[in-house]
Amino acid sequence: MEYSAPDVWFPNLGVRLNSVPRYLIGNNPDLSIIYVSNFPMNIFLYAVAIILGIVSAYFLAIWYVKKSGQKTETYLDLLLLGVPMAFLGLRLYFVIFNWNTRYAGQNFFSVFFDFRGGGLAIFGGIIGAILAGIIISIRNKVPFTTLADTAAPSLLIGQVIGRFGNFFNREAFGSYSNGLFAMRIRVDQAHYITQELMETAVVTYYGVDYFQVHPTFLYEAAFNFLLMIALILYRPHKRFEGEIILLYFMGYGIIRFFVEGLRTDQMIFANTGIPLNQITAVLFAVISLGLIIRGHIRARRGNVPVRTTKRRR
């Protein structure tokens, strides 16, 4: 029987994935779901995952909007403004904080609009989405905390699905691991390779070189999913308006802090040697925790209203 080296392999789970595509439509027969010879522009599954995440996030939000008696039009407005602003934030954050190491000396606008060159940062997207929420809140005369509490679990389902785009793209993985969930990906298919990976994480099997690493995309997706379920279950019992979005900020900050410590494609803050996303994650978590404590203290005193009645749509 002829041996075929898998593209992705979880050796300690006994899971072998022999053909993992990178493109929905592409000109590489080994990496395309739909192969078209001489196709001019590959359609990445990473992009498909992001779109599916956005659509899923919207419908999850609309489910709760209808359940709570809010106006669906408000959240359509939020979607239409929030998606482009989040995307601008994703890209802007990445370009700014990678400028000295990746783009120094280049034209800023050429770099920024080179979307197919790769590079998005989730914290920038969160900041962009917050700004969009503030604008929609003012324009539609809806409290920002109401919008944010409704949207928080939806942000997480978008992140969960989006992380599987990293899986198809063979990126956002960690350092060497031989744990239960250790993942092997082919060296010739991996993105964002470092010298440390080449020296510490390469294993050879049947003549094929693999990186054996932490599947950090999977860790983050799994914990984000659990956080999403927790927020949905807790939302009817929240003590004050804005508590759900603060729990999201705190929970995701904690998750990202630990996951970021395992990743090998970190953005380092200045010359400190500290990953920028860990600093941002700590700020999100600590500030949110302080505001949650403040909100609970005020709620116990009885001077923080929580909207419980339905609004007419």
Secondary structure by P-SEA (a helix, b strand, c coil): cbbbbbccccccccccccccccccccccccccccccccccccccaaaaaaaaaaaaaaaaaaaaaaaacccaaaaaaaaaaaaaaaaaaaaaaaaaaacccccccccaaaaaaccccccccaaaaaaaaaaaaaaaaaaacccaaaaaaaaaaaaaaaaaaaaaaaaaaccccccccccccccccccccccccccccccccccccccbbbbbccaaaaaaaaaaaaaaaaaaaacccccccaaaaaaaaaaaaaaaaaaaaacccccccccccccaaaaaaaaaaaaaaaaaaaaaaaaaaccbbbbcccccc
